[in-house]
């Protein structure tokens, strides 16, 4: 079954809830006056359906035009998805009318991005209601989690289309595309609002969590032997390691380049397809495409297997197109590989990795760059025991992403520049996007140690989009971080609507007494963070991480602190782990951080 059908199936599941919400809306709206009694049932149904929407006028107008005599919640749900997809199709068509602007290379690149991104948005919205039969409510929670993720991604892709025009030499194309996408963006936000109310309405019901509607690209959990193999210190050194294809730059493998290996991956692959990338430096631009699902890259170590590139903004490329590597196909896994962009700080935006793969895992990898190193673009990802280096906004995007036990190293920027670790890109208040750093070490890169904390300032985050959301939890924050902590993007933009929080951090840079006092900076308790911003609750990590054998902490560590040494990405790094009765239930104890996830995971 296609992912579109799965989205349709999940939507049908939620449609059952629409009826309940609509009934409540009808009852709540009754008695308002005789005028309502004269409205047709279809008009009343549309009004009830659009009640949670932020753009009620758009929702009601578009549904009324397209719904005809449809009045049932299920029919209206079908209509709003179809209308939104049609609006995006129309925007793609209208982009063809901008061909006369292709002489501007930045506009040309932005138009190319739009066609690609809007195609992804349609994929996320596509429904197959006519092919679906009955449904069961036993999977409501997971279905809503998936729907929110995919709808948030659809909105992000539309935003990315428009972001590409930011540096174009003409504003004409940008204005035309913004106008073309206004309705589809508003409708996508409206669908997200409706789904959000559905989940609130039925959130308290005792609905089982049996996984009935699993996307077709999700592979079966790995057997214990394969889990142990994937989590071993050196999988490639085991006699049991049998990759599907081996890449070796020196000619000793099946192919010489990674892209050649990817050509062998079956379309919409359901089983884990392992690509072993032997030690060597691979000067190529790697894209794991949309149909290439459940692909695993296994290297010989982040200092031995290196994928390198130097594309950058000064080449008249959009930010997305500067990436050395792009992981798009869902269910992607990578370990023991370094991805770098060597363009340098003087060339501005230069991405090492862009990832939009849903349910993706990165383990013991290094991502080296300067500005915009790690583009966590959309959907759900988990990074464990990785190293990320950079200068400006070097972890950015609108994924639901958790970086756990990672080494975060700001490095020396250009003169008169500041370092900013994250620039999260959440534009809608109901979007599930957000960046969580948990139990990471934040320290200066070796090239920056002497100057860190001096005239070159380093900040935790700045708000790329209006509802930017970043949470630092139980990290070791070095004293070189500016006491203000957070930096403005442009004047007061986003300062009241963003969501920034620090929870139970340690180190000389964790002192919050001199932090910025904006309205969007939240006080989040340990208990609240445990409920909302963990691997288990924020990215539903229990569903997809264990099959790779990667260690992870599903919740938070105990609150009180003590110092322990753990091995992190091949280095001995001092962490101030928590004191108490060991690791929380289902987690890996500190001394076992790099062991295979235990059976409780």
Legacy VTK file of the C-alpha trace (Angstrom):
# vtk DataFile Version 3.0
C-alpha trace
ASCII
DATASET POLYDATA
POINTS 601 float
0.000 0.000 0.000
1.355 3.447 -0.863
2.097 6.023 1.781
-0.726 8.103 0.324
-3.088 5.235 1.034
-1.717 4.969 4.544
-2.332 8.668 5.096
-5.806 8.163 3.712
-6.314 5.214 6.047
-5.119 7.222 8.999
-7.394 10.059 7.983
-10.369 7.725 7.772
-9.509 6.611 11.271
-9.630 10.201 12.421
-12.823 10.805 10.436
-14.643 8.746 13.043
-13.687 11.408 15.501
-14.968 14.180 13.251
-18.487 12.957 13.809
-18.101 13.354 17.542
-16.514 16.783 17.194
-19.189 17.910 14.760
-21.953 16.722 17.061
-20.405 18.737 19.866
-20.120 21.742 17.545
-23.745 21.439 16.437
-24.908 21.218 20.018
-22.676 24.068 21.046
-24.004 26.228 18.223
-27.664 25.406 18.803
-29.936 28.040 20.268
-27.972 30.933 18.792
-30.947 32.243 16.909
-33.459 31.389 14.242
-30.993 32.348 11.511
-29.029 29.125 11.957
-32.189 27.062 11.513
-32.480 28.289 7.936
-29.010 27.102 7.007
-28.828 23.920 4.934
-27.403 20.836 6.560
-24.337 20.965 4.291
-23.596 24.562 5.299
-23.993 23.685 8.968
-21.716 20.687 8.489
-19.055 22.814 6.830
-19.216 25.391 9.623
-18.939 22.664 12.250
-16.064 20.969 10.442
-14.141 24.253 10.141
-14.818 25.333 13.729
-11.282 24.513 15.007
-9.588 26.119 11.983
-7.441 29.233 12.240
-8.529 30.340 8.775
-12.242 29.662 9.085
-13.175 31.833 6.114
-10.774 29.970 3.825
-11.853 26.598 5.174
-15.571 27.349 4.834
-15.256 29.020 1.430
-13.182 26.242 -0.134
-15.264 23.438 1.374
-18.531 25.091 0.395
-17.375 25.421 -3.215
-16.115 21.856 -3.482
-18.396 19.887 -1.178
-21.601 20.103 -3.203
-24.259 18.297 -1.192
-21.709 16.499 0.959
-22.462 16.951 4.628
-21.060 13.918 6.429
-17.776 14.426 8.287
-16.126 11.643 6.289
-17.051 13.274 2.979
-15.859 16.680 4.163
-12.557 15.187 5.303
-12.053 13.747 1.828
-12.927 17.069 0.239
-10.536 19.195 2.286
-7.590 16.905 1.557
-8.420 16.894 -2.145
-8.906 20.661 -2.301
-5.578 21.259 -0.552
-3.741 18.893 -2.892
-5.417 20.534 -5.891
-4.270 23.958 -4.684
-0.684 22.738 -4.510
-0.954 21.176 -7.969
-2.179 24.544 -9.223
0.780 26.291 -7.595
3.152 23.903 -9.361
1.432 24.684 -12.656
1.633 28.406 -12.016
5.349 28.128 -11.310
5.751 27.198 -14.981
4.556 30.687 -15.870
7.647 32.071 -14.141
10.014 30.489 -16.634
10.823 33.927 -18.005
12.624 34.647 -14.734
15.012 31.726 -15.119
17.804 34.051 -16.201
18.279 34.830 -12.527
20.110 31.719 -11.225
18.773 32.100 -7.684
15.201 32.360 -8.946
15.807 29.367 -11.183
17.055 27.342 -8.215
14.095 28.430 -6.120
11.649 27.367 -8.850
13.324 23.970 -9.033
13.059 23.622 -5.251
9.392 24.592 -5.372
8.498 21.854 -7.813
10.352 19.284 -5.716
9.080 20.478 -2.344
5.479 20.848 -3.456
5.635 17.335 -4.833
6.650 16.138 -1.371
3.820 18.171 0.148
1.308 16.447 -2.125
2.765 13.080 -1.129
2.104 13.932 2.507
-1.461 15.021 1.813
-2.501 12.374 -0.682
-5.487 10.264 0.314
-7.000 7.077 -1.055
-10.455 7.151 0.481
-12.104 5.418 -2.468
-9.935 2.328 -1.957
-10.510 1.986 1.753
-13.046 -0.048 3.620
-13.650 -0.231 7.330
-11.322 0.869 10.075
-10.619 0.122 13.725
-10.009 2.608 16.507
-7.315 0.513 18.184
-4.552 2.542 16.571
-5.866 6.050 17.151
-2.846 7.449 19.029
-0.263 6.312 16.517
-2.419 7.432 13.598
-2.706 10.939 15.047
1.056 11.070 15.742
1.718 10.137 12.122
-0.874 12.559 10.761
0.546 15.476 12.721
4.056 14.633 11.544
3.067 14.344 7.889
0.858 17.452 7.930
3.627 19.441 9.613
6.009 18.191 6.926
3.575 19.213 4.178
3.505 22.720 5.629
7.294 22.800 5.980
7.802 21.832 2.337
5.547 24.679 1.218
7.572 27.043 3.404
10.807 25.705 1.908
9.505 26.503 -1.559
9.082 30.134 -0.546
12.331 30.281 1.450
14.229 29.591 -1.759
13.295 33.030 -3.093
14.745 34.888 -0.103
17.989 35.731 -1.904
16.643 36.079 -5.437
17.494 39.322 -7.193
13.841 39.896 -8.083
10.838 39.868 -5.772
8.338 39.206 -8.569
8.621 35.414 -8.526
8.479 35.278 -4.736
5.311 37.371 -4.643
3.643 35.214 -7.299
4.494 31.961 -5.529
3.362 33.332 -2.170
0.027 34.258 -3.703
-0.257 30.846 -5.383
0.402 29.049 -2.090
-1.693 31.201 0.248
-4.776 28.991 0.111
-2.922 25.670 0.332
-0.858 26.855 3.303
-3.954 28.073 5.115
-5.835 24.851 4.382
-2.900 22.708 5.534
-2.839 24.636 8.792
-6.616 24.214 9.059
-6.369 20.436 8.626
-3.676 20.377 11.301
-5.965 22.375 13.596
-8.869 19.987 13.004
-6.689 16.925 13.658
-5.316 18.614 16.770
-8.818 19.089 18.136
-9.673 15.488 17.286
-6.742 14.252 19.343
-7.679 16.542 22.230
-11.289 15.358 22.068
-10.477 11.659 22.189
-7.124 11.878 23.929
-8.558 10.643 27.190
-10.359 7.621 25.807
-9.032 4.139 26.531
-8.036 3.275 22.986
-5.573 0.452 22.492
-2.195 1.115 20.922
-1.970 -2.027 18.770
-0.231 -0.999 15.560
-2.676 -1.789 12.763
-1.993 0.964 10.253
1.758 0.795 9.796
3.239 2.525 6.737
4.281 0.086 4.026
7.875 1.305 4.107
8.325 0.440 7.806
10.410 -2.709 8.000
9.796 -5.457 10.497
11.817 -5.202 13.723
15.293 -6.663 13.307
15.904 -10.019 14.920
18.037 -9.952 18.105
21.113 -11.225 16.271
20.878 -8.433 13.707
20.305 -5.877 16.457
23.497 -7.012 18.178
25.373 -6.900 14.893
24.224 -3.374 14.037
25.131 -2.177 17.528
28.541 -3.861 17.663
31.640 -1.678 17.970
32.585 -2.609 14.404
29.811 -4.394 12.480
31.982 -4.701 9.374
34.568 -6.656 11.349
32.135 -9.428 12.213
32.067 -12.621 10.126
28.266 -12.397 10.306
28.221 -9.014 8.565
26.700 -9.550 5.116
25.802 -6.250 3.430
23.645 -6.112 0.325
26.322 -4.109 -1.460
29.842 -2.952 -0.600
31.256 0.405 -1.695
35.022 0.810 -1.901
36.777 3.755 -3.502
39.832 1.559 -4.130
37.846 -0.919 -6.220
37.834 -3.748 -3.668
34.037 -3.734 -3.300
31.036 -4.238 -5.545
30.997 -0.593 -6.669
33.245 2.445 -6.292
30.679 5.121 -5.436
27.793 5.378 -3.001
25.401 6.565 -5.697
26.154 3.409 -7.705
25.188 1.370 -4.654
21.923 3.269 -4.269
20.963 2.389 -7.835
20.690 -1.220 -6.641
18.133 -0.494 -3.897
14.669 -1.869 -4.768
11.934 0.760 -5.048
9.932 1.129 -1.821
12.135 -1.442 -0.187
10.503 -3.025 2.890
13.510 -4.882 4.343
16.661 -3.239 5.640
19.027 -2.801 2.681
22.583 -2.521 4.000
25.203 -0.525 2.112
28.685 -1.026 3.559
30.864 1.994 2.792
34.479 0.995 3.350
37.127 3.364 4.670
37.965 6.078 2.191
37.097 9.608 1.139
34.104 9.812 -1.185
33.959 13.063 -3.128
30.374 12.810 -4.287
26.955 14.267 -3.597
24.746 11.558 -2.175
20.943 11.489 -2.291
18.921 8.676 -0.763
15.798 9.269 -2.846
12.157 9.201 -1.863
11.531 5.634 -3.150
14.703 4.285 -1.468
13.242 3.289 1.881
14.841 1.353 4.743
18.394 1.922 3.549
21.293 1.558 6.002
24.769 3.045 5.503
27.449 1.340 7.622
30.944 2.825 7.621
34.296 1.922 9.142
34.283 4.864 11.539
33.606 8.576 11.365
37.320 9.309 10.927
37.757 6.651 8.238
34.649 6.717 6.027
34.161 10.289 4.830
31.641 11.788 2.390
32.811 15.250 1.375
31.593 18.179 -0.695
31.883 21.956 -0.858
28.706 23.290 -2.491
27.663 26.634 -1.037
25.525 29.745 -1.308
28.086 31.630 -3.394
27.576 29.108 -6.187
24.081 30.596 -6.658
22.504 27.580 -4.971
19.575 27.492 -2.574
20.405 26.265 0.919
18.811 22.867 0.275
20.918 22.285 -2.823
24.232 22.885 -1.053
23.921 19.606 0.878
26.722 17.077 0.543
24.236 14.358 1.469
20.426 14.230 1.451
18.488 11.473 3.239
14.933 11.543 1.883
13.712 7.935 1.782
11.968 6.939 5.004
13.418 4.575 7.590
17.053 5.577 6.901
19.875 4.429 9.208
23.519 5.492 9.233
26.421 4.795 11.546
30.182 5.327 11.659
30.348 7.814 8.788
31.479 11.422 8.543
29.653 13.849 6.248
31.273 17.216 5.693
30.941 20.438 3.777
34.318 22.106 3.441
33.124 25.387 1.894
34.266 27.403 4.916
32.581 30.281 6.774
33.250 32.815 4.025
30.893 30.984 1.649
27.868 31.270 3.943
25.178 28.555 3.757
26.805 25.174 3.114
24.921 22.097 4.348
26.650 18.811 5.160
23.506 16.696 5.713
19.874 17.434 4.896
17.433 14.898 6.293
13.691 14.587 5.760
13.543 10.807 6.171
10.818 9.858 8.647
11.865 7.566 11.518
15.568 7.948 10.692
18.462 7.113 13.039
22.081 8.325 13.000
24.627 6.663 15.289
28.280 7.532 15.936
28.423 9.873 12.940
30.163 13.213 12.467
28.692 16.195 10.625
31.306 18.848 9.921
30.687 22.260 8.449
30.320 25.930 9.202
27.043 27.728 8.475
23.972 25.435 8.280
25.843 22.157 8.809
22.929 19.917 9.806
19.582 20.569 8.119
16.975 18.578 10.044
14.345 19.487 7.509
11.133 17.614 8.376
9.636 14.491 10.008
11.159 12.396 12.842
14.861 11.740 13.454
17.144 10.544 16.244
20.871 11.285 16.546
22.883 9.337 19.097
26.581 9.707 19.999
27.154 12.000 17.018
29.432 15.020 16.632
28.176 18.227 15.003
30.397 21.229 14.267
29.578 24.626 12.807
29.208 28.359 13.215
25.898 30.027 12.298
22.593 28.156 12.714
24.456 24.896 12.336
21.523 22.758 13.477
18.370 24.050 11.775
15.058 23.002 10.204
11.623 21.837 11.355
12.031 18.142 12.068
10.892 16.492 15.252
14.437 15.673 16.253
16.272 14.555 19.365
20.050 14.718 19.584
21.106 12.546 22.528
24.612 12.100 23.985
26.022 14.142 21.115
29.092 16.371 21.014
28.138 19.866 19.824
31.144 21.997 18.864
30.798 25.613 17.746
33.882 26.587 15.770
35.623 29.792 14.754
33.406 31.988 12.526
34.378 34.937 10.379
35.337 38.214 11.990
32.352 40.112 13.436
30.156 37.007 13.335
28.548 35.204 16.263
27.953 31.484 16.621
24.383 30.208 16.956
23.894 26.500 17.596
20.260 26.089 16.510
17.740 27.926 14.330
14.517 25.975 14.511
11.958 26.587 11.745
8.461 25.996 13.167
5.975 28.424 11.597
2.628 27.092 12.834
1.803 26.824 16.527
0.333 23.346 16.019
3.247 21.978 14.029
4.984 19.140 15.850
8.444 20.307 14.763
11.074 21.050 17.366
14.723 20.481 18.292
15.599 18.722 21.548
19.180 18.362 22.751
19.370 15.798 25.553
22.449 14.880 27.582
24.813 16.419 25.035
28.172 18.073 25.642
28.474 21.609 24.267
32.100 22.687 24.039
34.297 24.749 21.694
35.758 23.120 18.608
39.572 22.766 18.856
39.997 25.632 16.351
37.929 27.886 18.622
39.057 26.989 22.146
41.438 29.907 22.616
38.902 32.526 21.505
35.701 30.962 22.855
34.019 33.169 25.416
35.935 36.252 24.277
34.719 38.805 21.770
33.189 36.069 19.593
29.871 35.226 21.206
28.073 31.896 21.052
24.332 31.453 21.602
22.051 28.479 22.098
19.465 29.453 19.479
17.674 32.133 17.499
14.146 31.974 16.023
14.231 31.303 12.286
10.434 31.080 12.174
7.701 32.601 14.326
6.971 29.534 16.496
10.557 28.286 16.714
10.847 25.540 19.364
14.103 24.411 20.991
14.604 22.634 24.304
17.935 21.950 26.027
17.619 19.130 28.585
20.315 17.718 30.904
23.211 18.943 28.763
26.734 19.856 29.863
26.955 23.463 28.640
30.392 25.053 28.497
31.080 28.453 30.026
31.824 30.017 26.634
28.066 30.290 25.925
26.959 33.923 26.202
25.088 34.485 29.499
22.137 35.886 27.525
21.738 32.402 26.061
19.389 33.248 23.214
19.765 35.652 20.273
17.193 37.676 18.331
16.688 36.900 14.651
15.464 40.322 13.558
14.247 42.818 16.138
11.334 41.424 18.117
10.386 38.794 15.505
9.119 35.653 17.215
10.196 36.662 20.694
6.692 36.308 22.152
5.631 33.260 20.134
8.734 31.050 20.183
9.138 28.192 22.677
12.602 28.000 24.243
13.398 26.144 27.439
16.296 24.833 29.507
15.761 21.912 31.869
18.222 20.430 34.390
21.379 21.394 32.502
24.815 21.572 34.123
28.178 23.172 33.485
29.464 26.737 33.639
27.220 27.818 30.764
24.004 26.517 32.335
23.510 29.491 34.676
20.149 30.996 33.709
20.279 34.101 35.902
21.304 36.416 33.046
19.276 34.798 30.280
17.080 36.814 27.905
13.595 37.444 29.347
11.391 37.211 26.264
7.782 36.120 26.520
8.459 32.953 24.553
11.112 31.657 26.923
9.366 29.077 29.072
9.916 27.595 32.488
9.541 23.854 31.939
9.711 21.537 34.919
11.487 18.199 34.952
8.102 16.460 35.073
6.777 18.462 32.112
9.892 17.708 30.071
9.548 14.016 30.915
5.984 14.111 29.617
6.547 16.057 26.383
10.160 16.252 25.216
11.770 12.833 25.469
12.721 10.273 22.835
9.608 8.314 23.735
7.098 11.169 23.812
8.497 13.663 21.303
9.499 11.397 18.409
7.814 8.103 19.407
11.301 6.590 19.440
10.258 3.301 20.996
8.544 2.475 17.697
11.594 2.638 15.449
14.950 2.933 17.261
15.182 -0.550 18.854
15.239 -2.417 15.530
18.637 -0.849 14.782
20.141 -1.982 18.092
21.128 1.594 18.915
21.284 2.504 22.624
18.926 5.248 23.716
17.390 6.789 26.801
13.611 6.838 26.265
12.924 9.271 29.107
15.074 11.586 31.215
17.926 10.684 33.510
17.363 11.054 37.268
17.386 14.675 38.329
20.250 14.795 40.827
23.733 14.906 39.332
27.155 13.320 39.641
30.199 13.048 37.383
30.885 9.941 35.345
33.052 9.249 32.337
31.535 7.707 29.256
32.919 6.989 25.843
31.425 9.361 23.297
32.142 9.007 19.595
35.530 7.450 20.282
36.548 10.046 22.886
36.528 10.117 26.660
34.230 13.019 27.489
33.303 14.045 31.022
29.559 14.030 31.512
27.787 15.001 34.688
25.268 12.202 34.706
22.529 11.943 37.230
22.662 10.376 40.655
20.048 7.996 41.933
18.794 4.490 41.366
20.498 3.953 38.012
18.958 4.808 34.690
15.210 5.250 34.378
13.129 2.241 33.476
13.647 1.209 29.873
16.837 3.266 29.538
20.463 2.284 29.193
22.480 2.904 32.351
25.287 5.501 32.010
28.071 2.905 32.151
26.349 0.992 29.360
25.641 3.952 27.091
27.307 2.334 24.100
26.033 -1.173 24.722
23.200 -2.716 22.773
19.802 -1.435 23.893
18.458 -3.804 26.505
15.403 -5.962 25.982
13.133 -3.419 27.685
13.686 -1.191 24.655
LINES 1 602
601 0 1 2 3 4 5 6 7 8 9 10 11 12 13 14 15 16 17 18 19 20 21 22 23 24 25 26 27 28 29 30 31 32 33 34 35 36 37 38 39 40 41 42 43 44 45 46 47 48 49 50 51 52 53 54 55 56 57 58 59 60 61 62 63 64 65 66 67 68 69 70 71 72 73 74 75 76 77 78 79 80 81 82 83 84 85 86 87 88 89 90 91 92 93 94 95 96 97 98 99 100 101 102 103 104 105 106 107 108 109 110 111 112 113 114 115 116 117 118 119 120 121 122 123 124 125 126 127 128 129 130 131 132 133 134 135 136 137 138 139 140 141 142 143 144 145 146 147 148 149 150 151 152 153 154 155 156 157 158 159 160 161 162 163 164 165 166 167 168 169 170 171 172 173 174 175 176 177 178 179 180 181 182 183 184 185 186 187 188 189 190 191 192 193 194 195 196 197 198 199 200 201 202 203 204 205 206 207 208 209 210 211 212 213 214 215 216 217 218 219 220 221 222 223 224 225 226 227 228 229 230 231 232 233 234 235 236 237 238 239 240 241 242 243 244 245 246 247 248 249 250 251 252 253 254 255 256 257 258 259 260 261 262 263 264 265 266 267 268 269 270 271 272 273 274 275 276 277 278 279 280 281 282 283 284 285 286 287 288 289 290 291 292 293 294 295 296 297 298 299 300 301 302 303 304 305 306 307 308 309 310 311 312 313 314 315 316 317 318 319 320 321 322 323 324 325 326 327 328 329 330 331 332 333 334 335 336 337 338 339 340 341 342 343 344 345 346 347 348 349 350 351 352 353 354 355 356 357 358 359 360 361 362 363 364 365 366 367 368 369 370 371 372 373 374 375 376 377 378 379 380 381 382 383 384 385 386 387 388 389 390 391 392 393 394 395 396 397 398 399 400 401 402 403 404 405 406 407 408 409 410 411 412 413 414 415 416 417 418 419 420 421 422 423 424 425 426 427 428 429 430 431 432 433 434 435 436 437 438 439 440 441 442 443 444 445 446 447 448 449 450 451 452 453 454 455 456 457 458 459 460 461 462 463 464 465 466 467 468 469 470 471 472 473 474 475 476 477 478 479 480 481 482 483 484 485 486 487 488 489 490 491 492 493 494 495 496 497 498 499 500 501 502 503 504 505 506 507 508 509 510 511 512 513 514 515 516 517 518 519 520 521 522 523 524 525 526 527 528 529 530 531 532 533 534 535 536 537 538 539 540 541 542 543 544 545 546 547 548 549 550 551 552 553 554 555 556 557 558 559 560 561 562 563 564 565 566 567 568 569 570 571 572 573 574 575 576 577 578 579 580 581 582 583 584 585 586 587 588 589 590 591 592 593 594 595 596 597 598 599 600
